Amino acid sequence: MENVIVYTSTNCPHCRQVKSFLSDKGVAYEERNIEQNDEYAQQVWDMGMRAVPITVIGDTKIVGMNKTKFDKALAAME
């Protein structure tokens, strides 16, 4: 399975939803907190995004908590 990356910020309820959703599905992910690391914040900026959570699954970028898109992207990876 490819790497799953979740860009988060510290007090972000949607970020927590995404992380618990992935954990419940047994999906390992790398969390990148944009408040704790300027490089991660720059990566988000470079994607043309201005808000977290952003979840990168393969070539798919999902903004926010969207179960339909998560299921589709995760199914495509298997």
C-alpha positions in Angstrom: 0.0 0.0 0.0 1.2 3.5 -0.8 1.9 6.1 1.8 -1.0 8.0 3.2 -0.2 11.4 4.4 -2.5 13.6 6.5 -1.7 17.3 6.8 -3.2 18.6 10.1 -3.1 21.4 12.5 -3.1 21.2 16.3 -6.7 22.0 17.3 -8.6 20.9 14.2 -11.7 18.8 14.8 -11.9 17.6 11.1 -8.3 16.5 11.3 -9.2 14.3 14.3 -12.1 12.9 12.4 -9.9 12.0 9.4 -7.3 10.4 11.7 -9.8 8.3 13.6 -11.6 7.3 10.3 -8.2 6.0 8.8 -7.3 4.3 12.1 -10.7 2.6 12.2 -10.1 1.3 8.7 -6.7 0.0 9.7 -4.9 2.4 7.4 -1.4 3.5 8.4 -0.7 7.2 7.7 1.9 9.8 8.3 0.7 12.9 10.1 2.2 16.2 9.1 1.3 19.0 11.4 1.6 22.3 9.6 1.8 24.3 12.8 4.8 22.3 14.1 6.8 22.2 10.9 7.2 25.1 8.4 8.2 22.6 5.6 4.8 20.8 5.9 3.0 24.2 5.8 5.0 25.0 2.6 4.0 21.7 1.1 0.3 22.5 1.7 0.8 26.0 0.2 2.6 24.5 -2.8 -0.4 22.2 -3.5 -2.5 25.4 -3.8 -4.3 24.6 -0.6 -5.1 26.9 2.3 -6.8 24.7 4.8 -6.3 21.3 6.5 -7.0 18.5 6.8 -5.6 17.4 3.5 -5.2 13.7 3.0 -2.9 12.5 0.2 -3.6 8.9 -0.9 -1.5 8.0 -3.9 -2.2 10.7 -6.5 -5.5 11.7 -4.8 -5.7 14.8 -2.6 -8.8 14.9 -0.4 -9.7 18.2 1.5 -11.7 17.8 4.7 -13.5 14.8 5.9 -15.2 13.1 2.9 -15.9 9.4 3.5 -17.0 8.7 0.0 -13.8 10.1 -1.5 -11.7 8.2 1.1 -13.4 4.9 0.4 -12.9 5.4 -3.3 -9.2 6.4 -3.0 -8.4 3.6 -0.6 -10.2 1.0 -2.8 -8.1 2.2 -5.7 -4.9 1.6 -3.8 -5.6 -2.1 -2.9 
